[in-house]
Amino acid sequence: MQGAESRYPRRPTRQLHVGSVAVGGGAPVSVQSMTITKTADVEGTLAQIYALAAAGCDIVRCTCNEAEAAEGLAQIVPRSPIPVIADIHHQYRMALAAMEAGVHGLRLNPGNIRRPEHIKAVASEARDRGLPIRIGVNGGSLDPSLYERFGGVTPEAMVASALQEIAYFDDVGFTDYKISVKASNVPLMVEAYRQLSEATDAPLHLGVTEAGPPPAGLVKATAGMATLLLEGIGDTIRYSLTADPVEEARAGRQLLEALGLRERKNVDLIACPSCGRAEVDVIDVANRAMAAFGERQLPLQVAVMGCVVNGPGEAREADLGIAAGNKRGHLFVKGRNVAVVPESEMVDALVEWAEYIHEHGTEAALARADVTVAEREAARDRSALLDAKGADANHAQERIVEIRRTVAE
Ligand code: SF4
């Protein structure tokens, strides 16, 4: 279901199905990733697919580059928890073998399969089997004739490549395609997708290719995909990171949740950036909380705040939060103090309360708390901290006096 918070009208597209997952036509934007195992390694590939599915991946792609890979797919597909797409480069016969293996869809790179009769043979077979195909144009493997005609890899050249390919599919009456025009250059990729979305109503698969390792790769991919998604462009996405593919799936899911395009599945952890007023190592507590929540399916917003002076107020919209004060953690639910725990138990208490709220709801959590006692304790710590640190927690006034003295000397 599309997230209720989404404020961005989606561009209307046709709908197709990759196995049980609908793509385009108002379906929720789906998350894709790709295994990095040898596809012939059936058990290794399945273990990775299960890890990807747990991290939020909706559709997985496996390379089908040799006969052993196609044979592996025949065993992987029936045991996979999510639909499987075969990635085909160069050899069109591998596409036919993958379809024989039972995959739910194909990805073809038109830059690598250039003979129209081969493309049409694959398209005819996919049409007869009712399988979708992604036409994956890639800035790095553009047809040399288009490169020459457009004077390089330009958005226009990438869109022309996609349209040229579509024509082969249309020739055999095949319309179940989605398209990608990926590039590693973000402005190029964004403009290519914008132009493509004007030229076709086929669903679009977004990605910044070869984005590289995180964090730079995450930033580049997010910059490109978020820009387009906010314009209503994009029906399915993939982060191409030089990292464990589980990170790709997690990032994809988190991006869609952050934009309100998918409902929250796991904890959304928010945390203050810390400052001179912090009573605890916020970075450490936040990281430990992230690890403790892991892939637990608790669709709540949880806050970790460094001080009880400002924390509960700043994070009052969170379902649950904790703020540090005088070596104690003050738990709050929707901005109301509900319990005080020793600093060493902050993370455990957060997990316990999150599970309680998920199971019984916010009202029940507030009802089980001794709110009066918790608020009194929080008020006591708050005023003790204000007495000790005053309003100028970062000692700016002291510094100003010191700067003036230095300059005057
Ligand atoms: S004032 Fe408190 S809650 Fe705000 S950044 Fe500083 S430590 Fe965190």
Boltz pocket constraint, residues with backbone or C-beta under 6 A from the ligand:
constraints:
  - pocket:
      binder: B
      contacts: [[A, 272], [A, 273], [A, 274], [A, 275], [A, 276], [A, 277], [A, 278], [A, 279], [A, 305], [A, 306], [A, 307], [A, 308], [A, 309], [A, 310], [A, 311], [A, 314]]
      max_distance: 6.0
